């Protein structure tokens, strides 16, 4: 018979093997712990507060799903929004937003203030959004408040908002004056070709939900999560 001889591992090799086994065990244990911890986290609560660009937006389910996947925790996105309304209406809805006890409030409230026939002056709109932001900060001191500019307007919807840029600038200034965050989605829309932009926003004001999700959600996920999870 041919005898088999096995080389006994040197002490340094054994230490390396033991170290590798210990490292892998720690990685597995940490993965299990993180998974269990994520399952036990309360949902991240987001309230989208705005006009028809929120009420009819259709981007909220995609934001909820993509942000939950990015953060590895539950996310709930609800809306306090009404088509055709202005900051005057929004001032009466603070209790509804606060009642949701959100971690994050997303705000877009300039679009209808800027229409000629609603007669909300630029100065009044600026005062209103300032009051809204102050009330939300006072009553939701731990919440992140993010003011947004949405999509461009065109056609008749654009014609009735000749100074919409000034309203956006005023709302942005009020947010930044208070140290709050601002996200401008318009540059991402304007990267589309004119034909694609017209197809994406067929009525000149309200994007198709699928396109709204495609343009708006990645920007918000990166803003909220602090990293790009789409790569």
DRENDO-1510 file (C-alpha; in Angstrom, 1 decimal, always signed):
<recs>
REC; n; res; u; v; w
REC; 1; UNK; +0.0; +0.0; +0.0 .
REC; 2; UNK; +1.1; +3.5; -0.7 .
REC; 3; UNK; +1.0; +5.6; +2.4 .
REC; 4; UNK; -0.6; +9.1; +2.2 .
REC; 5; UNK; +1.1; +11.8; +4.0 .
REC; 6; UNK; -0.6; +15.2; +4.9 .
REC; 7; UNK; +1.4; +18.3; +5.5 .
REC; 8; UNK; +0.5; +19.8; +8.7 .
REC; 9; UNK; -0.5; +23.5; +8.3 .
REC; 10; UNK; +2.0; +25.9; +9.7 .
REC; 11; UNK; +0.8; +28.0; +12.7 .
REC; 12; UNK; +0.7; +31.1; +10.5 .
REC; 13; UNK; -1.5; +29.4; +8.0 .
REC; 14; UNK; -3.8; +28.2; +10.7 .
REC; 15; UNK; -4.1; +31.7; +12.1 .
REC; 16; UNK; -5.0; +33.0; +8.6 .
REC; 17; UNK; -7.7; +30.3; +8.2 .
REC; 18; UNK; -9.1; +31.0; +11.6 .
REC; 19; UNK; -9.1; +34.7; +10.9 .
REC; 20; UNK; -10.9; +34.2; +7.6 .
REC; 21; UNK; -13.5; +32.0; +9.3 .
REC; 22; UNK; -14.0; +34.5; +12.0 .
REC; 23; UNK; -14.3; +37.4; +9.5 .
REC; 24; UNK; -17.0; +35.5; +7.4 .
REC; 25; UNK; -18.9; +34.6; +10.6 .
REC; 26; UNK; -18.9; +38.3; +11.6 .
REC; 27; UNK; -20.1; +39.4; +8.1 .
REC; 28; UNK; -22.9; +36.8; +8.2 .
REC; 29; UNK; -23.9; +37.9; +11.7 .
REC; 30; UNK; -23.9; +41.6; +10.8 .
REC; 31; UNK; -26.0; +40.9; +7.7 .
REC; 32; UNK; -28.6; +39.0; +9.8 .
REC; 33; UNK; -28.6; +41.8; +12.4 .
REC; 34; UNK; -29.0; +44.5; +9.8 .
REC; 35; UNK; -31.8; +42.7; +8.1 .
REC; 36; UNK; -33.6; +42.2; +11.4 .
REC; 37; UNK; -33.0; +45.8; +12.4 .
REC; 38; UNK; -34.4; +47.1; +9.1 .
REC; 39; UNK; -37.5; +44.9; +9.5 .
REC; 40; UNK; -38.1; +46.5; +12.9 .
REC; 41; UNK; -37.6; +50.1; +11.8 .
REC; 42; UNK; -40.8; +52.2; +11.7 .
REC; 43; UNK; -41.7; +53.3; +8.2 .
REC; 44; UNK; -40.1; +56.5; +7.0 .
REC; 45; UNK; -43.2; +58.7; +6.6 .
REC; 46; UNK; -43.3; +61.3; +3.8 .
REC; 47; UNK; -46.1; +63.7; +3.0 .
REC; 48; UNK; -46.3; +65.4; -0.4 .
REC; 49; UNK; -48.0; +68.7; +0.0 .
REC; 50; UNK; -49.1; +70.6; -3.1 .
REC; 51; UNK; -51.3; +71.1; -6.1 .
REC; 52; UNK; -52.4; +68.9; -9.0 .
REC; 53; UNK; -48.8; +68.3; -9.7 .
REC; 54; UNK; -48.9; +66.2; -6.6 .
REC; 55; UNK; -52.6; +65.2; -6.5 .
REC; 56; UNK; -52.4; +64.0; -10.1 .
REC; 57; UNK; -48.7; +63.4; -10.2 .
REC; 58; UNK; -48.5; +59.6; -10.0 .
REC; 59; UNK; -44.9; +59.7; -8.9 .
REC; 60; UNK; -45.5; +58.9; -5.3 .
REC; 61; UNK; -45.7; +55.0; -5.6 .
REC; 62; UNK; -42.4; +54.9; -7.4 .
REC; 63; UNK; -40.8; +57.1; -4.8 .
REC; 64; UNK; -42.1; +54.9; -2.0 .
REC; 65; UNK; -40.8; +51.7; -3.7 .
REC; 66; UNK; -37.4; +53.0; -4.8 .
REC; 67; UNK; -36.6; +54.8; -1.6 .
REC; 68; UNK; -37.6; +51.7; +0.5 .
REC; 69; UNK; -35.2; +49.6; -1.7 .
REC; 70; UNK; -32.5; +52.2; -1.3 .
REC; 71; UNK; -32.8; +52.6; +2.4 .
REC; 72; UNK; -33.7; +49.0; +3.1 .
REC; 73; UNK; -36.5; +50.1; +5.4 .
REC; 74; UNK; -40.3; +50.6; +5.0 .
REC; 75; UNK; -41.4; +53.9; +3.4 .
REC; 76; UNK; -44.9; +55.4; +3.3 .
REC; 77; UNK; -45.7; +58.3; +1.0 .
REC; 78; UNK; -49.0; +60.1; +1.5 .
REC; 79; UNK; -50.4; +63.3; -0.1 .
REC; 80; UNK; -52.1; +66.4; +1.1 .
REC; 81; UNK; -52.9; +68.0; -2.3 .
REC; 82; UNK; -55.7; +69.4; -4.3 .
REC; 83; UNK; -55.9; +70.4; -8.0 .
REC; 84; UNK; -56.3; +74.1; -8.7 .
REC; 85; UNK; -55.5; +75.3; -5.2 .
REC; 86; UNK; -53.0; +78.0; -4.0 .
REC; 87; UNK; -51.0; +78.8; -0.9 .
REC; 88; UNK; -54.2; +80.3; +0.5 .
REC; 89; UNK; -55.7; +76.9; +0.6 .
REC; 90; UNK; -52.4; +75.4; +1.8 .
REC; 91; UNK; -52.5; +77.6; +4.9 .
REC; 92; UNK; -55.7; +75.9; +6.0 .
REC; 93; UNK; -54.2; +72.4; +5.6 .
REC; 94; UNK; -51.3; +72.6; +8.1 .
REC; 95; UNK; -53.3; +70.5; +10.6 .
REC; 96; UNK; -53.7; +67.7; +8.0 .
REC; 97; UNK; -50.0; +67.6; +7.3 .
REC; 98; UNK; -49.0; +67.7; +11.0 .
REC; 99; UNK; -51.5; +65.0; +11.8 .
REC; 100; UNK; -49.5; +62.6; +9.6 .
REC; 101; UNK; -46.4; +63.2; +11.8 .
REC; 102; UNK; -44.1; +62.9; +8.7 .
REC; 103; UNK; -40.4; +62.6; +8.8 .
REC; 104; UNK; -40.2; +64.5; +5.5 .
REC; 105; UNK; -42.5; +67.0; +3.9 .
REC; 106; UNK; -42.2; +67.7; +0.1 .
REC; 107; UNK; -43.8; +71.0; -0.9 .
REC; 108; UNK; -44.8; +72.4; -4.3 .
REC; 109; UNK; -47.3; +75.3; -3.9 .
REC; 110; UNK; -46.3; +78.0; -6.4 .
REC; 111; UNK; -48.0; +76.8; -9.7 .
REC; 112; UNK; -51.5; +78.1; -9.1 .
REC; 113; UNK; -50.4; +81.2; -7.3 .
REC; 114; UNK; -48.7; +82.1; -10.5 .
REC; 115; UNK; -51.8; +81.9; -12.7 .
REC; 116; UNK; -53.2; +85.3; -13.8 .
REC; 117; UNK; -56.8; +84.5; -12.9 .
REC; 118; UNK; -56.2; +83.5; -9.3 .
REC; 119; UNK; -55.0; +86.9; -8.3 .
REC; 120; UNK; -52.4; +85.7; -5.7 .
REC; 121; UNK; -49.7; +88.4; -6.0 .
REC; 122; UNK; -46.0; +87.6; -5.9 .
REC; 123; UNK; -45.7; +89.4; -2.5 .
REC; 124; UNK; -48.7; +87.5; -1.1 .
REC; 125; UNK; -47.5; +84.2; -2.4 .
REC; 126; UNK; -44.1; +84.8; -0.8 .
REC; 127; UNK; -45.7; +85.7; +2.5 .
REC; 128; UNK; -47.9; +82.7; +2.4 .
REC; 129; UNK; -45.2; +80.2; +1.8 .
REC; 130; UNK; -43.1; +81.8; +4.5 .
REC; 131; UNK; -46.0; +81.4; +6.9 .
REC; 132; UNK; -46.5; +77.8; +5.8 .
REC; 133; UNK; -42.8; +76.9; +6.3 .
REC; 134; UNK; -42.7; +78.6; +9.7 .
REC; 135; UNK; -45.8; +76.7; +10.9 .
REC; 136; UNK; -44.4; +73.4; +9.7 .
REC; 137; UNK; -41.0; +74.0; +11.3 .
REC; 138; UNK; -42.7; +75.0; +14.6 .
REC; 139; UNK; -45.0; +72.0; +14.7 .
REC; 140; UNK; -42.7; +69.4; +13.1 .
REC; 141; UNK; -39.3; +70.4; +14.5 .
REC; 142; UNK; -37.7; +67.1; +13.6 .
REC; 143; UNK; -39.0; +66.8; +10.0 .
REC; 144; UNK; -37.0; +67.6; +6.9 .
REC; 145; UNK; -38.9; +70.1; +4.8 .
REC; 146; UNK; -38.0; +70.1; +1.1 .
REC; 147; UNK; -39.5; +72.8; -1.2 .
REC; 148; UNK; -39.7; +71.8; -4.9 .
REC; 149; UNK; -40.0; +73.3; -8.3 .
REC; 150; UNK; -41.7; +70.8; -10.6 .
REC; 151; UNK; -41.9; +70.7; -14.4 .
REC; 152; UNK; -42.0; +73.5; -17.0 .
REC; 153; UNK; -45.3; +74.7; -18.4 .
REC; 154; UNK; -46.2; +75.2; -22.1 .
REC; 155; UNK; -49.0; +76.2; -24.4 .
REC; 156; UNK; -52.0; +77.9; -22.7 .
REC; 157; UNK; -50.9; +76.5; -19.3 .
REC; 158; UNK; -47.7; +78.5; -19.8 .
REC; 159; UNK; -49.3; +81.6; -21.1 .
REC; 160; UNK; -51.5; +82.0; -18.0 .
REC; 161; UNK; -48.3; +81.7; -15.9 .
REC; 162; UNK; -46.1; +84.4; -17.4 .
REC; 163; UNK; -44.2; +85.1; -14.2 .
REC; 164; UNK; -44.0; +81.5; -12.8 .
REC; 165; UNK; -40.2; +81.7; -12.6 .
REC; 166; UNK; -40.5; +84.6; -10.2 .
REC; 167; UNK; -42.9; +82.7; -7.9 .
REC; 168; UNK; -40.5; +79.7; -7.9 .
REC; 169; UNK; -37.6; +82.1; -7.0 .
REC; 170; UNK; -39.7; +83.6; -4.2 .
REC; 171; UNK; -40.5; +80.2; -2.7 .
REC; 172; UNK; -36.9; +79.1; -3.0 .
REC; 173; UNK; -35.7; +82.2; -1.3 .
REC; 174; UNK; -38.1; +81.7; +1.6 .
REC; 175; UNK; -36.9; +78.1; +2.0 .
REC; 176; UNK; -33.3; +79.0; +1.9 .
REC; 177; UNK; -33.7; +81.9; +4.2 .
REC; 178; UNK; -34.9; +79.4; +6.8 .
REC; 179; UNK; -32.1; +76.9; +6.0 .
REC; 180; UNK; -34.5; +74.5; +4.4 .
REC; 181; UNK; -33.8; +72.3; +1.3 .
REC; 182; UNK; -34.9; +73.0; -2.2 .
REC; 183; UNK; -35.0; +70.7; -5.3 .
REC; 184; UNK; -35.5; +72.0; -8.8 .
REC; 185; UNK; -36.7; +69.3; -11.1 .
REC; 186; UNK; -37.0; +71.6; -14.2 .
REC; 187; UNK; -33.4; +71.0; -15.5 .
REC; 188; UNK; -34.1; +67.3; -15.7 .
REC; 189; UNK; -37.2; +67.9; -17.7 .
REC; 190; UNK; -35.5; +70.3; -20.0 .
REC; 191; UNK; -32.9; +67.7; -20.9 .
REC; 192; UNK; -35.6; +66.1; -23.0 .
REC; 193; UNK; -35.9; +67.0; -26.6 .
REC; 194; UNK; -38.8; +69.4; -27.4 .
REC; 195; UNK; -40.8; +66.5; -28.9 .
REC; 196; UNK; -40.2; +64.2; -26.0 .
REC; 197; UNK; -41.1; +67.0; -23.5 .
REC; 198; UNK; -44.3; +67.7; -25.4 .
REC; 199; UNK; -45.2; +64.0; -25.3 .
REC; 200; UNK; -44.3; +63.7; -21.6 .
REC; 201; UNK; -46.5; +66.7; -20.7 .
REC; 202; UNK; -49.3; +66.5; -23.3 .
REC; 203; UNK; -51.6; +69.2; -21.7 .
REC; 204; UNK; -48.7; +71.6; -21.0 .
REC; 205; UNK; -48.9; +71.2; -17.2 .
REC; 206; UNK; -49.4; +67.7; -15.9 .
REC; 207; UNK; -46.8; +65.1; -16.8 .
REC; 208; UNK; -47.8; +61.5; -17.6 .
REC; 209; UNK; -47.3; +59.6; -14.3 .
REC; 210; UNK; -44.7; +57.2; -15.8 .
REC; 211; UNK; -42.6; +60.1; -17.0 .
REC; 212; UNK; -43.1; +62.0; -13.8 .
REC; 213; UNK; -41.8; +59.1; -11.9 .
REC; 214; UNK; -38.8; +58.7; -14.3 .
REC; 215; UNK; -37.8; +62.3; -14.0 .
REC; 216; UNK; -38.7; +63.2; -10.4 .
REC; 217; UNK; -38.0; +60.1; -8.4 .
REC; 218; UNK; -34.3; +59.6; -8.9 .
REC; 219; UNK; -33.6; +63.1; -7.9 .
REC; 220; UNK; -35.7; +62.8; -4.7 .
REC; 221; UNK; -34.2; +59.4; -3.8 .
REC; 222; UNK; -30.7; +60.8; -4.1 .
REC; 223; UNK; -31.7; +63.9; -2.1 .
REC; 224; UNK; -33.4; +62.0; +0.7 .
REC; 225; UNK; -31.0; +59.0; +0.9 .
REC; 226; UNK; -27.9; +61.0; +0.4 .
REC; 227; UNK; -26.6; +58.6; -2.3 .
REC; 228; UNK; -27.5; +57.4; -5.8 .
REC; 229; UNK; -29.1; +53.9; -5.4 .
REC; 230; UNK; -29.8; +53.5; -9.1 .
REC; 231; UNK; -26.3; +52.6; -10.1 .
</recs>
